Amino acid sequence: MIELDNVAYSYSGGALLAGMSLQLAPGSFHFLTGPSGAGKTTFLKLCYGALRPTGGALRLFGSDIAAMDRDAVALMRRRVGVVHQDCQFLDHLPVADNIALPLTVSGQASPDQGANLRELMTWVGLSDRAGALPPELSGGERQRAALARALILSPEVILADEPTGNVDWEMSQRLLRLLIELNRMGKTVLIATHDMALIRAAKAQVSARVLRIAGGTLQTAGAEL
C-alpha cells in the first residue's frame, strides 16, 4: 500500500532522513518511535504525500509519487486518514460539521451523510457532543473528534501522529482500543509515539511491528510485540 525504497528527505540543504525502506502492507499495524526532532512527523508526511522525497522511490497504492501531479496526489490522499498531533478545527463550526468537513471539501457529501456521521460519532463516543464547538471539548474529546474526521472518507490507511500525547492514560487506552479495532477491520495503522508504555500496553491486543528513527535512518526496534 505504501512502499519506501531507500527514501531520503532533505531541506534547506541538510539531510533529515536517508536510506529509509519500508512496506506498509494491508492490515498491518506499526508503531514509529524516536526522540523529538528525529523526523517522525516528516516520515508520516512522506507516507501520505504531503512531502515528496528528495531521494529514493516512494510508491503509494502502487503509483510512484514522482509521476503523480497535484490532483493525483489529492485523490490518493483520500485513501489515507491522518490524525495530526495538533488537531486543528474551525472553532465557529459544531463538532459534527468539523468531522464532516472532508466530505464537503472533496465533494462527497450525500443524502445519507447524516446517518453515517451519527454512527461514526457514536463509535468514537461523541454522539452527545455533536453540537458543541471545538473550544468546548476536552483534550480527549478533541482527539476522538480528530480520529473521526480522519475516518469520515473510509480510508484504507490510518496514520496517527502522537495521538495520545495530550491526554491522560485512561484516554490513551481508549484511543488505542479504537485504533486496534480499526486494524481488526482491515485498516493499516501506523502510530508515531514516544510513549513506550502505550506500546507495551498494546502487546496483548495486537501484533505490531515497532520501528525507530534514529540518526536519520529507520530501524526495526523489536520483533512482533
N, C-alpha and C positions, 0 to 999 in steps of 0.2 A: 504493500500500500504506500508506504513512504520508505524510500531507499536512499541512503547516503553512501557514496563511493569516494573515499579519500577527499571528502569535502573540507574546504578551508574558508575562513572568513576573516577579512582584514578591513580595517577602517582607519582613516587618517594616516595611512602609511604604516600602521602597526598591525601585526598578526594577532588576532584574538583566539581563533580556533584553527586547527590544522590536522590533516590526516584522519578525519572522522568518518568511520564507516559503520553503518548500522542498517538493519532491516526491521521495520515495524510491521510484523505480519498480522493478518486479520485475526482479531480475537486475542491478541497478546496484551500483556499488562507489564508496564515498565515503570520503575522509579528512576529519576535522574537526580543525583546528588552532586555536591561540590561546594566549596566555600563561596561566600559572597563575592561577586565580581568575576567568578570563574568563567561565566558565559552561558549559564543555564537558560536565561531568558533569550539570549541571542540564538541558542540552539533551537529553542521552541519556535522562534520566528522563522528560522530556516525551514522547519518542518511544516509550516502552513503557508509558506510563500510570501511572508511579509518582508523577508530579506532574501536576496539571491546570493549564492555562494560566489566567492571570488576565485575559487579553485575547486577542482574535482567535479563530480556529477551528482545532481540531485534529481531523483525521479519521484514524482507524486502521482500515485494511481496509474503508474505505467508510462507517464509522459515526462520527458526531460524538461525541467523548468526553463532551461536555456532557450528552448524552442517555443516557449509559450509567451504570448503577448499579454498585456494587462487584463483584457477581457477574459482570456482563457484562465488566467490565474484567479480572477474573481469568481468565476464559475466553479473552479476546483475548490476554492476555499469554503464553499457552501457544504462540502463534504467533511469539513473539519470543524468541530466545535471547540472554542478556546475559552477557558476560564482564566481571565487575567489576574495577576497579583493585586493590582489596584483597580478593582472593577469600577467603571465609570457609568453613571446613569444620567438621564435627563431629569433633573430634580423637579421640574414642573409637571411631569407625567406620572400617573399612577404606576405602581409596580407592574401590573398586568400589561399595560401599554409598553413599558420598557422591555419586558420579556418578549413581547410580540414584535418589537421593532425590526428584527432581521427579516421577518416575513414581509413587512411593509416595504422596507428598503429594497428587497430582492424581487418585489412584485409577485410574491407568492401568497398574498392574503386570499382567503377563500371563505365561502359561506359557513363552512364547518369549523372555522378557525376558533370560534369561541369555545366549543366543546373540547377541542384538543388542548387549548390553552388551560382550561379549567382542570382537565385531567393531569396535565403536567404540573400545574401549581399545587394540586393535591399531593402528587407524588413527592415533591420536594418539601411539603409541609407548609405551604404558604397560601392555602386556599382562603384563609381568613384575613389575609393582608393584601388582597388584590387591589383594593382602592387606596392603600397607603402610599404616601410619597416617599421616595428613596431616603430623604433625611430622617424619616421617622423609623427606619429599620435599624435593628441591632446589627452588630458585625456578622453574626451567624446568619441572620436573615438576608443580608446583602450577598453573602457568599452563595447561599442557596438560590437566590434570585439570579446571580451570575451564572450558576450552573444551569438553571432552567433556560436562560437566554441562549446559552451555548448549545442547548439541545433542541431548540424550537424548530430547527430545519432538519431534524433527524439525521445528524451527521454519522459517518462511519467511524470516525476517529475523534477522541476527546483528548485535548491537551490542557493540562491544568498547571498553572504557574503559582506555586506556593499557595494552594487553595485553603490551607488551614493556618496560614501564618498569623492571622489577626483574630483568631477565635480560641476559645478555651478547649480543654482536652475533650470534654463531652461532645462539643460541637464538631471537633476534629473527627471524632469517631463516627458521628452521624454522616458527615460529608464523605468519609472513607467508605462507609457502607453503601451510600448511593453510587459512588464510582465503581465499587466492586459489583453491584447489581447491574450496572450498565455493561460491564465487562462480561458478565454471565449472559447478557442478552446478545452478545456477539460483537460489542463495540471494542475497538482497540483503544487502550488507555495508556497515556504517558503522564506521570505526575512528577513535576520538578519540586523538590523539597529538601530542606536541610534538616528536617526533623526525623532523626533516626528512630525515635520512639514510635513514630507513626508507621514507619516501615516495618519495625518489629511487630507492631500490633496487627499488621496485615497478614503475617505469615500463616496464621491458622485459617485464613479466609480465602486466600487467593494465591495462585502460583505466579510469581512475578520475577522479573529479571531486574537486578539493581545495576545501574550504570553510574559512573562517576566522571565528572570533568575535572581534570587536574593538569596544570601546566599546559593548557590549551589543547589537550587531547582527550579522547573519550576512552574510558577503560571499563572493563567489567569488574564491578566491585565485589561480586559474590555469585555463587551458584543460585539455583532456584531457592526462593525463600521457603 
